[in-house]
Amino acid sequence: MKNLVLLSETRHSVPNIEHEHEHDYIQCIVSNPNVDHDDPDDFYYDGAGGDGNGNGGNSAAKTPFHYILSPSGRLSGLSSKDVVIWTIDLQQLADEDNEDQQEHDESPSSSKNWFHLSYEENSDCLIALSHGGTIVSIPANYSESSDADADTDTNAPELIGCFDHGITSAEWSADAELLALVTFQEIDDETVDNGIDGDSSPGVLLPVLMTMNTQFEILSETTLPAHKMDESISICWNQKTDSALIAICSHDDEDNTRKIRIFQGTTLEHVALSRTEDGSGKMIPNILGGYDVSWAGANTSNLLACVTRKGRKNRHVIFLEQNGLQHGGFKLEQRLEGEEVVGMTWNASSDILALTLIGKNKDLDPDHGHGSNGEYGKVQFYHRNNYHWYCKYELSYGVGTTVSQVQFDSIQGYHVSITLKNCASCMKEWREYRFIWDTSTASSAGTAAVIDGHHVNLTMFQKAMIPPPMYASRISFGAGTKVVGLCHIPAYLIDNSIDLIVHLNSGELVFCDTSLDNSVVASVNLNHVLSDELDHLDASC
């Protein structure tokens, strides 16, 4: 067994100077693949036209290190020191090129929020999409000077097109050669057979799944059953390039049931439908929406993860095989009442599943939190071992701060970027975390400790060899356990029978004697001792 340890945390923020979007936040963040991220000083830009050393700067100094996109359509290029180099208003660009376009009141995506930003290697461009249906291409080497000469400069942003009824979701395939998206199409002539669940009714908006190549040419499309308009639709590719599949999670209007459909990636031939694992052919009940389903890589049998409701309060993460049949899952025991899953993503090696949750503090004064309604966000990291899913780490954020995106590095699988939405701040924030695996902490007496959410599982190997996920005893805490440390414990603590130190996300450092039935001996609240900036402490160090 092993535990996930936080190695470092880097906090980033840029001021939001646009008064019309006072509480704008980062929806997506993309790193520039054309720069050396291991040597950021070569691309330092001080925001005043210089390189930070009194020099005039050069083209490299003005090369963005990161690109950030906000829901309002503000796309910015940032230097290695988080200085804004340039900003484009994509929504304004879309409005200028579509002045004569009529608004469709019946569109299910009346919102123009921008929700997708990605880097397209073949054309060396950034691709941005909005729920209003707009697709814009921005050269990775864009500069404000090229925007001034937009009529003649090939580096100017380009409006690819706009779907009349919006884009609900979109994602690139694993090899970045195909873009799958879901839009809506009005059927007002004849009844159209969608080929899956029966006929659709004329004169209604039906969701349409389509694929496009890197030149944004439509390759194939298929009509989906009528969708309940106030429900979300999510789309996801599997991680295999030799057998590409697309999963669509939508809420059918006919039977008021959310289903997951799997299609062949190139032809969009319908392959499978989400069904229970008992072989009865029944649909999986109570699949929840509000998040993007996530497909793991080959390391976890290429399973598709989604969330279901069991009873009124319980939430379960379940997995689907490529044939649509359920294949195991686990209960979210570390979830507090009222918290809901709003995002999930796998890391590159697919040994960590990150769940984004949002909760609400019902006891909070409604006037507190500057319009946050008491909402808070957290990210939980799960790992499977011996058919048991352990909650290995939890990042919690205060009331008024929620998570807008969790993104693992495509190469360094334990590096993750998390963008935040802070209702009380005029800053756009994101944080970078670096994790490492640490072998299960064991004391000199042979007691091993393993993190599982707000529990610490103990096994006394000097008495008996108990294979995980079983354990001899357990210490439970009221908050999610963050770090366990048994190594490098000061000698005076060992002399007082302290053989376990636990750091909780509440800021407490707990000292335990695992030989006692009531293992907690003492605790100290680090929030009262250390600065708020030191709330992530690795107790094993």
N, C-alpha and C positions, 0 to 999 in steps of 0.2 A: 504494500500500500504506500501511497505517497500523498503529500499535502501540497496545495497550491500556495505559493508565497509571493507576496507583492515585493518586487525588487525596487521599483522606482515609480514615481508619479510626477508628471510634468503638466502644469496648468497653463493654459493659453487663453488669451482674451483680446479682443479688439473692440474699440469703442463703436457704438452704433450712433453715428452722427446724423442719421436721417430722421428729422423730426416727425415726418409723416408715418414712420414705422418705429415708434419709440421703443417698443418691446419686441422688435424683430430678433430672431435667433437663427442659429445655424441648422439648416435642415439636412444638408449633405456636405461632406468634406472629402476632397480628393487630393492625394499627393501628386506632385509633378514627377513623372517617371524619368524626365530628361535631366534631372539634377542629381548630384551625389549627396544623398542624405546623410552619409557618414562624415561629410566634411562641410557642415553648414556655413562656416565662416567665409568660405570662398564666395558665398552668395549673400553676404550681409548687405542690407540696404537700410539706411537710417531715416528714410522718409523725407529727406531734404535734398535729394539728388546726389548724395554722397555715399561713400562706402563705409562710413563710420570712423575713418581715420583722417578726415580732413581732405580727402581726395574727391575728385569730381564724380567718381564712380564709373562703371562700365556696364555693358549690356548684361554681363553675368550678374552684376550686383542688383539689377532690376528684374532678374528672372524669378518668377514666383516659386516658392517652395510648396505652398498649398493653395488650393482653390476652395472657397467656401460659397455655398449657395443658401440663401434665406428663402422662406416661403413667399416673400413679397416679390422675388425675382431679382434681388440684388446679388450679383456674382462678383466676387472680389478675388484678386491675386495677392497673396501675402508673402512677405520675405521670410527668411529663416528666423528673424527676430519678431515675427508677428506684426510687421508694419504693413499697412495697406498700400500696395503699389498702384493698383488701378481698380476701378469699380465700374461695372456695366449694369444698367437697369434693363434686364431682359424683358420685363413686362412692358416697359415703354417702347422697346424695340418692336415687340409683337403688336402693340396697339398701333404704332405708326404704319406698319406694313399691312394692317388689316382694318383700316379706317372704314372701308365700305362693307366689312363683314357684318352680317346681321346676327344679333344675339338670339340664341335658341332657349326660350324660357322653359321648354320641356326637357332640356338636357339634364341628366342626372349628375353632371359634374359642372354645375354653374360656378363653382369656385375656381379661381385662376391660380390657386396656390401652386408653387413650383415644388416638386417633390423628388426629382431624380437628377443626379449629376454623375457622369461617368467619363472615363478617358477612352477614346477610340484610337487604337494604335495605328491602324492602317492609314488614317488621314491625319494623325497627330493632332486631333481636335478633342475638345470637351463637348459632350452632348448633354443638353439640359432639356427636361420635359416638365410641362405643367399640367395640372388637372384640367385646365381650360382647353387642352388639346394641342398646345404649341410645342414644336420641336425646333430647337435652335442649336446650331453648331458654332463653337467658338475656338479659333486656333489656339493651341497651347502656348504659342509664342506671341499672343496678342499683347499689344501695348496701346496706351491711350492715343499715341500719335497715329497709329493705324486706324483708329476709330474716326479721327478727324478727316482722313482721306478715304472714307468708306467706299466712295464711288469708284476709286481706282485701285485700292489696296486689296490684295487677296487675303490679307490677314484680318480683315474685318469680320465681325460676327455675321452669320448667315441664317436667315429664317428658312428652315427646311420645309415646313408645312404646318398645317393646323387642322385638326379633326373637329368637325362641327359639334359633335356631342361629347367632346372631352376625352381624356385618357384617365382611366381609373387606376391602372397599375402597369408597370413595365419592368423588364429585366433582360440583361444580356445573357447569352448562353455561356457555358464554361470556357469555350474557345474564343469568345467575343466576336464571333462571326455572324450571329443572328440576334436580332432584337425582337422579343415577344412582347406584345402589349394588348391590352383590352380596352376597346372603345365601345360605343353604342351606335346602332344603326336603326333608323326608323323604317318599319315595314308597313307600307300603306297600300300595297297593290293586291297581292294574293297571299294566301296562307302559305308559309314557308315551313317545310319539314326540316327540323334541325338534325335529324338522324340519330338522336340520342334518347330523348325522353318524350317523344311525341311531337305534335304539331304546335306551332306558335300561333298566336292570334294576330290578325291583321290590324294595322294602325297602332302598333305599340313599339316602344324602344326595346330592342334586344341587344344583349352584350355580344360582341364579336371579338374573337381571338384571332390575331394575325401575327405573322412573322415577317420581318424585313431584314435585308442584308445591310452591309455597312454603307452602301450607297442609298439606303432608305427606299429601296424598291420592294414593293409588296410581293412576297413569294407565295404565300398561301394564307387562307383565312377560313374560319368556320364559325357558324352562328351557334351561340349557347342558348339554353332555355331561358325563359323570361326571369329576370332577376328582381328581387325586392329592392326598390330604389334606395331606401335608407340604410341598407347594409353594405359592408365593404366587400371588395373583391381583391384577392391577392393572387400573385402569380410567381412561379418558381421553376427554375431549370434544375435538372439533376446535374451531377458533377462529372458525368462521363461524356467524353467527346466522341466516342465511337458509337454510342447508342443514346442519343440525346432524347430526353423526355421533358414534357412541360406539365406541371401540376397547376390546376386552377381551383381555388377555393371560393365558391360563390353560394349565395342563398337563393334557392329556387322559390319563385313566387307561387307556383302552382300548389305545392304541398307545404310551404313555409318551413323548409328544411335546408340546412347548410350541408353541402356535399363537396367532395374533392374529386375532380375528374383529371385523368392523366391522358395526355395526348402524345403521339409521336412528334418529335421535334421538327422534322422537315416537312412532312405531309399534313400534319395536324390530324392524323387519323386517330379516332377515339380508341384508347387502349384499355382503360380500366376505370372503375368507380369505387369510391371508398366503401368497404364492407367489413363486417366483423370477422374475427379470426376463427369462429366456431364452425365455419363451413356452411352455415345456414343460408348465406346469401343476403342477410339483412344489412340494411344501411347502418353505418355507425351513427348513433344518435348524439344529439347535443354537441356537435362540433361548434366551437365558438369562433367569432370573427374579431376584427379590430386589430389584427396583427398580420404579418406576412409569414406564411408557412415556409419552412426551411428544409432543404434537402442536404443531407450529409454526404461525405465522400465515401470512397470504397472502404475506409478503415472501420466504418460502422455499418457495413452491409448496404450502404447506399440507401439508408432509411429516410423517409419523409416525416418530419415532426410537425405535429399540430396539437391544439389544446381542446379538451372536451370538458363538459360539466357533468359531474356525478352528484345527483341530489341537488339541493339548493345552494350549498356553499362550497362543496369540494371541487377542486380543479385537478385534472390529470393531463400530463403530456403523454400522448400516444404516438406510435410510429407505424407507418405504412410501408409495405414493400412496393416494388414497382408494379405488381399486379393489383394493387389497390387494397390488399388484405391487411388487416391490422396485425402488427407483430410486436407485441409487448408495449410497455410504457411504465410510468411511475406517477405516484401521487405527489402533488406539490405540498408537502408537509411543512415546508419552511415559509409558506405564504401566509400572511396575516389576513384576517377577515376583512373583506372589502377590497383587497388588492386584486388587480386583474392584469393578465399578461397582455402587453401591447407590442411586443417584439420578440423575436428569437432569431439567433444566427449561430452557425458553427464556425469554429476556427479552421485554419488551413488543413490541419491533420485530423480534424473531425473527432478529436478526443475531448473537446470541451464544447458544451452547448450553453450559450449565454441567453438568459431570459430577462427581458426588460419588463418591469412591473410598475404600475402606477397605483397609488393608494390615496386615501383621503383621511385627514385628521378631523374627525367629527366634533372633537371637543374644542377646536380652535375657533376663536372669535372670527366671524365672517369678514370683519374689517381688517384683520391681520393678514399679511401675506401679499398685499397689493394686488388683489384680483386673482390670487392663486386658488381660491376656494378651498384652501387647506390641502391641496394636492402635493404629493411628493413622489419622487422616483427612486428606483433602486435597480441594480443589475446583479443577478445571481449566476454563478458559474457552476455548471454540473459536469460530473465526470462519472463514467461507468466503469465498474470493476466487479468481476464475479457476479454479473447480472443484477447489480444494485447500483442505483444512481445516487451519488453523493453530492450534496451541495458543498463545494469546496471553498467558495469565497463569495462574499457579498459586499457590494459597494452601495452605500446608502447616501442619499442626499436629503438636505433639509426641506422643510415645508416651503413651497413656492418654487422649488427646483425639480423639474422632471427631465427625462432623457428623451432626446429626439432621434438619436441614431447611435447604434453600436456597430463598430466595424473593425474586424480583425485584419491584421496585416496579412497579405497574400503569401508572404514568404516566411516571415518570423511569426509562427503560429501563436505565440504567447504575448504578442504585443497587440494592444487593442486601443482604439480611439473612441471616445464617448463624447458626443456633443450634447450640450445642456440647454434647456429652456428655463430661464430664470425670470419670473414675472416681476421681481423687485429690482432688477438690474437693467441698466442701459448698455450693458456689455454683451457681446457675443462670445460665448465661452465654449471651450472644449478641453478635454484632458486626455493625456496619453499615459497608459499604464503598461508596465513591463512585469510579467509574471515569470516565475521559474518553478519547476517541480522540485520538491524536497522530499527525500525519503521519509517514511513515517518516523516521527520523533520517538525515540526510546530512551528511557533512563538507564542509569548504570545498573539498576536492579532488574532490568529486563521488562519493564512495563512500556508497551507501545501505545501511542495516542494517535487517533485518526479523526480528522474533522469531518463532520456531517451536519452542515447547517448550524443550528444553535445547540448541537450536541457534540460532545467529544467522546468517542468510543475508546474504551480502554481494554487492553488484553495483557494479562500478566503471564508472559512466556516462561517465567521461572516456575510457574505452577502447572500450566497446561498450554498446549499448542491448539489454539482455536482459530480455524481458518475464517477469513472475512467472507461475507459481510457480517458474520456472527461476531460477538464480542463478550467479554466477561462482565463488564459493568459500563455504565454510561454516566457522564456528568452533563446535565442540561442547564442552559442559561436562557434568560429571557430575550436576549438579542442574538442575532446571527453571529456565530463565531468567525473571527477573521483570521487570526494567526495563533498557532500553537507553538510553544517553545519549551524544549526540555534541555537543549544543549547550552553550554556556556552559562549555566546558572551559577551565580556567585556562591562561594564556599560557605558563607555564613547562612545562606538560605538552605543549602543541603544539610547543614548541621541542625537546622530547625525542621527537618523532615519535609521541606518544600521541594517536590520533585516535578512540578508541572506549573507552567506559567501560561495563561490564556489571555489573549487580547481580544476584546469584544468591539464590535462596531459602535457600541454606545460610548466608547472612550474609556472603558474600565480595563484595568490590568488586574487579573485575578490570580491569586497564589493558592495552589492546591496541594494537598497531601493525599495521593491516590490510595493510600492504605486505609483511610478512614471511610466510613459509610457516608458521612457528610464531608465531601472532599474539599470544599471551599474553606480555606483558613482565613484569608484576608483579601482585601481588594483596595485599589486606589483609583480614583477617577482622574485620568490624565487631562481631561478638559479643564480641571481646576489647577493643574500644575504646569501644563505646556501651552504653547500658543495654539490657536485654532488651526494654524497652518501645519501642525505636526500631528494631525489626527490619524495619519497612517503610519503606524510604528510596527516594525517587524520585531516581535518579541524574541524570535530565535537568534537575533543578532545582539 
